[in-house]
Amino acid sequence: MQKIKKILRKVLTILKSRYIIVIRNVIISRGGGFMSKKIRRYYELSALKGLIREKGLSYRKISDSISIGVNTLCDKINGYYIMTADDIENICKELDIIPQDIPKYFFPNMLRNATKTA
């Protein structure tokens, strides 16, 4: 029990001194807050970003209408989080995307090697 208390005191002392400590992708910054490094796991939806700009909308307006947070929407569009079927459906309704264009805006990796026909 005494060993655990000593270790905890050392850890708390280090945290109080506010040095930068990196522990498995978690960074304890000088300000004392926690930050984690974002890893892009999915494709960035550039075509969707362009459509949002064309329509003159903002992430805030879209996120309010589909009931998710602005940061969450931004992270999903930038490929940090996966876009769920409900998210895709709600965004399509908001931006008036027809079903034939869903792969173009939400699955760019499927169209990477496709060629235009007709």
C-alpha positions, 0 to 999 in steps of 0.5 A: 500500500505504501508503494502505491501511495509513493507512485501516486505522489510521484505521478501527481507531482509530475502532473502538477509541474505541468511538463509534457508527458506522452503516454500511448497517444495521450498528451498531457499538455502544459495547460494540464488538459488532455489531448489525443492525436487524431488518426485519419482512418477513412477517406476525406470527403472532398466532393461533399465539402465542395457541395456544402460550399456550393450550396452556401451552407456551413457545418454548423447549419448542417449539424444543427439540422441533422442533430449532431455536433459541429466537431463530430460532423467535421471529423466525419467529413475529414475522415477521422470518424465513420459516417453512419447510414443515418448520417448519410441519409440526413445529409442527403436530405439536407443537401438534396443529394439524389441516390445516384450521387451517394457514391460520388459524395460518400464513397470516393474510394469506390470511384477512384478507378472508375471511368465515366461512361456515356 
